[in-house]
Amino acid sequence: MLKATVYVTIKQNVLDPQGSAVQGALHSMGFAEVGKVRIGKYMELELDTSDAAEAEARVKAMCEKLLANTVIEDYRFELSSK
């Protein structure tokens, strides 16, 4: 069994209004040292396979088809033994 950890983030050239809102809130709370904030998603998937190459191909397909909107988001993932 393998575990996939998937990170999805908004592309650098895409406006992140949620990140801007969090930055503004942090500033208003006295955390003036906070610069740019980008919001993303974190997912853990348990995969019922021990074949790392197959798992990599399947997770990539999952990201491309559902987990990330590749028009505005980037993704990366890591595989590890469970």
C-alpha positions as CSV (number, residue, x, y, z in Angstrom):
1,M,0.0,0.0,0.0
2,L,1.3,3.5,-0.9
3,K,0.3,6.9,0.3
4,A,0.1,9.9,-2.1
5,T,0.4,13.4,-0.6
6,V,-1.0,15.9,-3.1
7,Y,-0.4,19.7,-3.0
8,V,-2.5,22.0,-5.2
9,T,-1.7,25.7,-5.4
10,I,-2.9,28.6,-7.6
11,K,-0.5,29.4,-10.3
12,Q,1.8,32.4,-9.6
13,N,0.3,34.5,-12.4
14,V,-3.3,34.0,-11.2
15,L,-4.9,36.4,-8.7
16,D,-5.6,34.7,-5.3
17,P,-8.4,36.7,-3.7
18,Q,-8.6,34.3,-0.7
19,G,-4.9,34.8,-0.1
20,S,-5.3,38.5,-0.2
21,A,-8.1,38.4,2.3
22,V,-6.1,36.3,4.7
23,Q,-3.1,38.7,4.3
24,G,-5.3,41.7,5.1
25,A,-6.8,39.9,8.1
26,L,-3.4,39.0,9.4
27,H,-2.2,42.7,9.0
28,S,-5.3,43.9,10.9
29,M,-4.5,41.5,13.7
30,G,-1.0,43.0,14.1
31,F,1.0,40.6,11.9
32,A,2.5,43.2,9.6
33,E,5.5,41.1,8.7
34,V,3.3,38.8,6.6
35,G,3.9,39.4,2.9
36,K,2.1,37.7,0.0
37,V,-0.3,34.8,1.1
38,R,-1.2,32.0,-1.4
39,I,-3.9,29.5,-0.5
40,G,-3.8,25.9,-1.6
41,K,-5.2,22.4,-1.0
42,Y,-3.5,19.4,0.7
43,M,-4.8,15.9,0.2
44,E,-3.7,12.4,1.4
45,L,-4.7,9.4,-0.7
46,E,-4.2,5.8,0.3
47,L,-3.5,3.7,-2.8
48,D,-4.0,-0.1,-2.8
49,T,-0.9,-0.9,-4.8
50,S,2.8,-1.3,-4.2
51,D,3.8,-0.5,-7.7
52,A,5.3,3.0,-7.5
53,A,5.3,3.6,-11.3
54,E,1.6,2.6,-11.6
55,A,0.7,4.8,-8.6
56,E,2.6,7.8,-10.0
57,A,0.7,7.5,-13.3
58,R,-2.7,7.0,-11.6
59,V,-2.2,10.0,-9.2
60,K,-1.1,12.2,-12.1
61,A,-4.3,11.2,-13.9
62,M,-6.4,11.9,-10.8
63,C,-4.8,15.4,-10.5
64,E,-5.3,16.2,-14.2
65,K,-8.9,15.0,-14.3
66,L,-10.3,16.1,-10.9
67,L,-8.0,17.2,-8.1
68,A,-6.5,20.2,-9.8
69,N,-7.9,22.7,-12.3
70,T,-4.8,22.8,-14.4
71,V,-5.8,26.0,-16.1
72,I,-5.3,28.0,-12.9
73,E,-3.7,25.6,-10.5
74,D,-0.3,23.7,-10.3
75,Y,0.0,20.4,-8.5
76,R,2.8,18.2,-7.1
77,F,2.7,15.0,-5.2
78,E,4.9,12.7,-3.2
79,L,4.5,8.9,-2.8
80,S,5.6,7.0,0.3
81,S,5.1,3.6,1.8
82,K,2.2,3.4,4.2
